[in-house]
């Protein structure tokens, strides 16, 4: 079981990279914030595809010229996270922090990630001065990613500044944006649901290198890898934890082909659990329902695995 994290030694990283046989090992996260779908104001956001091509897969939050100006000024003035001593952060042109783009010129964002060209509002027939696009982050459509908004703003500043975007005034953030040193693999391409390496099933990946964020999440993947390895040694087939549980939802996220195109490390939150087939509930009621559902599913899984 290979379980390592952000400070993986160069020797081990090179060895893992050779074993993977391709550009599947990453050293920096460039993560955009994710918001919960039901916290987006749909009276302001609208569905559209650029130039009307294909299906309208993106939600668009339009900004006027004055809203754009205030937003850019807030990005420039916002407090940023300072690099730690061991981090030699090198920004790549294709994935620059939104605040660095903002600093390059007054119109850089409007001609870059906030480009409005071809995004016509279906009700007004007008094109906004700038647009923030939101992309579905999961198959259930409960989470949306702010496209191109990777950032080094502190978390409180992200909440304050990104809520200036029309339609996101009351946004609930399932994950904040960040750019920091990390070492992780492209798990959807490389790992089976059991966390086994597809190219060598005797090898398991766990911990932060598997594409999870957080101490609890890293420990949970280690627990799951250990249980699966023990099952195989006993001649049994590993049984993935139910999607309704936190450990099952997280394992599914990092190994599912649904995550492959825009894979970024993830921590556990209610947004990656399967959506509820229930009437609209208050947030607290919804979370309690998810907890009860998870405990019931986990009890069945523990029994079926012979772990009780």
C-alpha positions in Angstrom: 0.0 0.0 0.0 1.5 3.3 -1.1 0.3 6.0 1.2 2.1 9.3 1.0 1.3 13.0 0.6 2.5 16.6 -0.2 6.1 16.1 1.0 6.7 12.9 -0.9 10.5 12.6 -1.5 11.8 13.2 -5.0 13.1 9.6 -5.2 9.8 8.1 -4.3 7.9 10.4 -6.6 10.2 9.5 -9.5 9.7 5.8 -8.8 5.9 6.2 -8.7 6.0 8.2 -11.9 8.0 5.5 -13.7 5.6 2.8 -12.5 2.5 4.8 -13.7 4.1 5.1 -17.1 2.7 8.5 -18.1 1.9 12.0 -17.0 -0.4 10.9 -14.2 1.5 12.3 -11.1 0.9 15.9 -10.1 2.7 18.2 -7.7 0.4 21.2 -7.4 -3.3 21.6 -6.9 -5.0 24.4 -8.8 -8.5 24.2 -7.4 -11.5 26.4 -8.2 -14.3 26.8 -5.6 -17.4 24.6 -5.7 -20.8 25.9 -4.7 -24.0 23.9 -3.9 -26.5 24.1 -6.7 -29.5 25.0 -4.5 -27.7 28.0 -3.2 -27.4 29.6 -6.7 -30.0 32.3 -7.5 -31.6 31.0 -10.7 -33.4 34.3 -11.2 -30.0 35.8 -12.1 -28.0 32.9 -13.5 -29.0 31.3 -16.8 -28.2 28.3 -18.9 -26.4 28.9 -22.2 -23.6 27.5 -24.4 -21.3 29.8 -26.3 -22.8 30.8 -29.6 -25.7 28.5 -28.9 -23.7 25.5 -30.0 -24.7 22.1 -28.5 -26.6 21.8 -25.3 -26.5 24.6 -22.7 -24.2 22.8 -20.2 -23.0 25.9 -18.3 -24.7 28.2 -15.9 -23.8 31.8 -16.5 -23.7 34.6 -14.0 -23.7 38.0 -15.8 -21.9 41.1 -14.6 -22.4 44.7 -15.7 -19.4 46.9 -16.4 -19.6 48.4 -12.9 -20.1 45.0 -11.2 -17.0 43.7 -13.1 -14.9 46.7 -12.0 -15.8 46.3 -8.4 -15.2 42.6 -8.5 -11.8 43.0 -10.1 -10.8 45.6 -7.5 -11.9 43.2 -4.7 -9.7 40.5 -6.2 -6.7 42.7 -6.3 -7.2 44.0 -2.7 -8.2 40.6 -1.2 -5.9 38.9 1.3 -3.9 36.0 -0.2 -2.4 32.9 1.3 1.4 33.2 1.5 3.5 30.4 0.2 5.1 28.2 2.9 8.9 27.9 3.1 9.0 24.4 1.4 6.8 25.5 -1.5 8.4 26.6 -4.7 5.1 27.5 -6.4 5.5 28.0 -10.1 2.3 29.1 -11.8 1.5 27.7 -15.2 0.1 30.0 -17.8 -2.9 27.7 -18.5 -3.9 27.6 -14.8 -3.1 31.0 -13.3 -4.8 32.2 -10.1 -7.7 34.5 -10.9 -6.2 37.3 -8.9 -2.9 37.2 -10.9 -4.9 37.4 -14.2 -6.8 40.4 -12.7 -3.5 42.1 -12.0 -2.3 41.8 -15.6 -4.8 44.4 -16.8 -8.2 45.9 -16.5 -9.8 43.8 -19.2 -7.7 40.6 -18.9 -10.5 38.7 -17.1 -13.1 40.0 -19.5 -11.1 38.5 -22.4 -10.1 35.4 -20.4 -12.1 33.3 -18.0 -14.9 35.9 -17.8 -15.3 36.3 -21.5 -19.0 37.0 -22.4 -18.7 36.6 -26.2 -21.4 34.3 -27.6 -23.3 33.9 -24.3 -26.6 35.6 -24.9 -29.1 35.8 -22.1 -32.2 33.8 -23.3 -34.7 36.2 -21.7 -33.2 39.6 -22.6 -31.3 38.7 -25.8 -28.4 40.8 -24.4 -24.7 40.0 -23.8 -23.3 40.9 -20.4 -20.1 42.9 -20.0 -18.5 39.8 -18.3 -19.7 36.3 -17.3 -18.7 33.8 -14.6 -19.4 30.3 -15.9 -20.4 27.5 -13.6 -19.9 23.8 -14.6 -21.6 20.8 -13.1 -19.1 19.0 -10.8 -21.0 15.8 -10.3 -23.5 13.6 -12.2 -26.3 14.5 -9.8 -26.0 18.2 -10.6 -25.8 19.2 -6.9 -22.4 20.9 -7.2 -21.1 23.6 -9.6 -17.5 24.6 -10.2 -16.5 28.2 -10.8 -14.7 27.7 -14.1 -11.2 29.2 -14.2 -11.4 30.6 -10.6 -8.4 28.8 -9.0 -7.2 31.2 -6.4 -4.8 31.9 -3.5 -7.3 34.1 -1.7 -7.9 33.2 1.9 -11.1 31.3 2.6 -13.0 34.2 4.3 -12.0 36.5 1.4 -13.2 33.9 -1.2 -16.6 33.8 0.5 -16.8 37.6 0.6 -15.5 38.3 -2.9 -17.2 35.5 -4.8 -20.5 36.4 -3.3 -20.2 39.7 -5.2 -21.0 37.7 -8.3 -24.7 38.1 -9.3 -26.4 34.8 -8.6 -23.9 33.8 -5.9 -24.9 36.3 -3.2 -26.0 33.5 -0.9 -23.7 30.8 -2.3 -22.8 27.9 0.0 -19.3 26.7 -0.7 -18.8 22.9 -0.7 -15.1 23.4 -1.4 -12.9 26.5 -1.4 -10.4 27.3 -4.1 -6.6 26.8 -3.5 -3.2 26.5 -5.1 -0.7 24.6 -3.0 1.9 21.9 -3.1 0.5 18.4 -3.3 1.5 15.1 -4.7 -1.4 13.0 -6.1 -2.1 10.6 -8.9 -4.9 10.7 -11.5 -6.9 8.1 -9.7 -9.9 7.8 -12.1 -7.5 6.6 -14.8 -5.3 4.4 -12.5 -7.3 2.9 -9.7 -10.0 0.3 -9.4 -12.9 1.0 -7.0 -10.9 -1.2 -4.5 -8.0 1.4 -4.7 -5.8 -1.2 -6.5 -3.5 0.0 -9.2 -4.9 -1.2 -12.5 -1.5 -1.9 -13.9 -0.4 -4.0 -10.9 -3.3 -5.2 -8.7 -1.0 -6.1 -5.9 -0.4 -2.4 -5.3 -2.9 -0.2 -3.5 -2.8 3.6 -3.2 -4.2 5.4 -0.1 -3.8 8.6 1.8 -3.5 12.0 0.1 -1.7 10.7 -3.0 -4.9 8.9 -3.9 -6.6 12.2 -4.5 -8.3 13.1 -1.3 -7.9 16.1 1.0 -7.7 16.1 4.8 -6.4 14.0 7.6 -9.7 12.1 8.1 -10.2 11.5 4.4 -6.6 10.2 4.0 -7.0 7.9 7.0 -10.3 6.6 5.6 -8.7 5.7 2.3 -5.9 3.9 4.2 -8.5 1.9 6.2 -10.3 1.0 3.0 -7.1 -0.1 1.2 -6.2 -2.2 4.2 -9.6 -3.9 4.4 -9.5 -4.6 0.6 -6.0 -6.0 0.8 -7.0 -8.3 3.7 -10.1 -9.5 1.7 -8.0 -10.4 -1.3 -5.5 -12.3 0.9 -8.5 -14.3 2.3 -9.6 -15.1 -1.3 -12.6 -12.7 -1.2 -13.6 -10.0 -3.7 -13.5 -6.5 -2.2 -16.9 -5.0 -1.8 -16.9 -1.1 -2.2 -18.6 0.8 0.6 -22.0 2.1 -0.3 -22.2 5.4 -2.1 -24.5 6.7 0.6 -21.6 6.7 3.1 -18.9 9.3 3.4 -16.1 6.7 2.8 -18.0 5.1 -0.2 -18.8 8.5 -1.8 -15.2 9.6 -1.5 -13.8 6.3 -2.9 -16.2 6.5 -5.8 -15.3 10.1 -6.5 -11.6 9.4 -6.8 -12.0 6.2 -8.9 -15.0 7.0 -11.1 -14.7 7.8 -14.8 -17.2 10.6 -14.1 -14.4 12.5 -12.3 -11.7 11.9 -15.0 -11.9 15.0 -17.2 -11.6 17.6 -14.4 -10.1 15.5 -11.6 -9.0 17.5 -8.5 -8.4 16.3 -4.9 -11.6 16.3 -2.9 -12.5 16.3 0.8 -15.8 14.8 2.1 -18.9 17.0 2.1 -22.6 16.4 1.6 -22.4 17.5 -2.0 -20.7 14.3 -3.2 -23.3 12.0 -1.6 -26.1 10.7 -3.9 -28.9 13.3 -4.1 -32.0 12.7 -2.0 -35.3 11.5 -3.7 -37.3 13.5 -1.2 -39.3 16.8 -1.1 -37.4 20.0 -0.6 -36.0 20.1 2.9 -34.2 22.6 5.1 -30.4 22.1 5.1 -30.3 20.7 8.6 -33.1 18.2 7.9 -31.4 17.1 4.7 -28.1 16.5 6.4 -29.8 14.5 9.2 -31.6 12.4 6.6 -28.2 11.8 4.8 -26.6 10.7 8.1 -29.4 8.2 8.9 -29.3 6.8 5.4 -25.5 6.5 5.6 -25.6 4.7 9.0 -28.1 2.2 7.7 -26.1 1.5 4.5 -22.9 1.2 6.5 -24.4 -1.3 8.9 -25.5 -3.5 6.0 -22.0 -3.3 4.4 -20.2 -4.1 7.7 -22.4 -7.2 8.1 -21.9 -8.3 4.5 -18.1 -7.9 4.9 -18.1 -9.9 8.0 -16.6 -7.0 10.0 -19.2 -6.9 12.8 
